[in-house]
């Protein structure tokens, strides 16, 4: 019996399409937000509509509003459903090494040449991408299985200068919790622990009163 080797593109496509996204019927939702940072606490409201446009309201502090706005954008952009062809149609894929955990390295050529990923059990466990003049590396350690794709539970991220390889800023460790509202999973809590030169700062975003629009 011969085992047919699937292509690197097929392996990566299966993991890409296994990510949890909101479908075209997603109505949007509102939530109360509590943001905790450095012993301070800020509250407000967020709205993400069916077109994944978002707004943050009732947050007086400008720095807090900026932090909440950034996370709300992150929530929306990662749940957008885009086909594999829309995102990766101009890329090629080839195999690299398999690590001790069984994750397979996949190198990207074409439009996004220089990027790479690791895939294990239809989950992208490593993202290494050039974005806006920096290289971001994200390792995913555990996931939430929704039955309609996976969501990252614990992961970290670090940025480097693409030319020098020097780290920019601190390394951040994330923990995400989700709640099912109607037919959709939405973020209910995110903790970000960032270590910069030996100092750890903790940000916590808590989303309550999650309600679908319409």
Secondary structure, 3 states (H helix, E strand, C coil): CCCCCCCHHHHHHHHHCCECCCCCCCCEEEEEEEEEECCEEEEEEEEEECCCCEEEECCCCHHHHHHHHHHHHHHHHHCCCCCHHHHHCCEEEEEEEECCCCCEEEEEEECCCCCEEEEECCEEEEEEEEECCEEEEEEEEEEEECCCCEEEEEEEEEEEECCCCCEEEEEEEEEEEEEEECCEEEEEEEEEEEEECCEEEEEEEEEEEEEECC
